[in-house]
Amino acid sequence: IYFLPSTLSSSPTMAMARRSLAVLAVVLAILQAASAKSSWLRQFTTDGAARPGYDASGQQVVMLNLDPSSGPAGFNSKEQYLYGEFSIEMKLIRGNSAGTVSCFYLSSGDGDGHDEIDMEFMGNSSGQPVVLNTNVWANGDGKKEHQFDLWFDPSADYHTYTIIWNPENILFKVDNLFIRSFKRYADLAYPSSKPMTLHATLWDGSYWATEKGKVPIDWSNAPFVVTYRDYYASACVSGGACRAGSDGWMHKTLDGAEWGTVRWAERNFMRYNYCQDAWRFPQGLPAECSRN
């Protein structure tokens, strides 16, 4: 090891070197932070026009793009889960997004007896609210939608959307507010045995999404872009152990105050409740409707 004389160590050249090292240390710290924040994307495969990038803080984002030639876009977890808490921040499409569907959901597959837990954001005509459709499928039986008009502009900033799935209930949460609880009953179908994959997708739902399909996509507004960031999961991996932190959600049910936010959302923003749609169920409403 060679030590510089003290006269040289205080020279302008050495001072510049120290400043350069300090700058390098800051750059390395930023890169390390960005790498830590971006690691969540490694848990997924991607489909279509899924574009990773970074925001101003160095946090990784994934932009899903939809245009007439691109087809649907999305990302899909490499692992399957049996129960867990899953959340992500999303910034939805600006302007006229009618006909588009942006999703964050869990699914066991596409078969007739599949299980699924959905948060689907149905695009709007400019100036109209975006509709959040929540749904649960068990053994291929769906038709359990609760739909809410979002009470904020979901394209202006990021908001956090959360699904908690445990053996007792499925909970849906927007930012810090619970908006729905789907309870388990011993004699009724419930997602409890089929491992599910986590998906985020953007696709053309013109036949269904906006005003029951009356307003299709206007492709002159393309490309449509949804941005995702800050994915979080504490879950039980299929065939493996539950990850640390599972005690926080494994037996989570709503307390009195949290039921209060559900009733607030139902009273002020609910657009559709399958338990109030007798026309759709001529043989009688689903059994859980009389128990909740």
Buried (B, 14 or more C-beta within 10 A) or exposed (E): EEEEEEEEEEEEEEEEEEEEEEEEEEEEEEEEEBEEBBEBBEBBEBBBBBBEEEBEEBBBBBBBBBBEEBEBBBBBBEBBBBBBBBBBBBBBBBBBBBBBBBBBBBBBBEEEEBBBBBBBBBBBBEEBBBBBBBBBBBBEBBEBBBBBBBEEEBBEEBBBBBBBBBEBBBBBBBEEBBBBBBBBEEEEBBBBEBBBBBBBBBBBBBEBBBBEEEBBBBBEBBBBBBBBBBBBBBBBBBEEEBEEBBEEBBEBEBEEEBEEBBEBBBEEBBBEBBBEEEEEEEEEBBEBBEEE
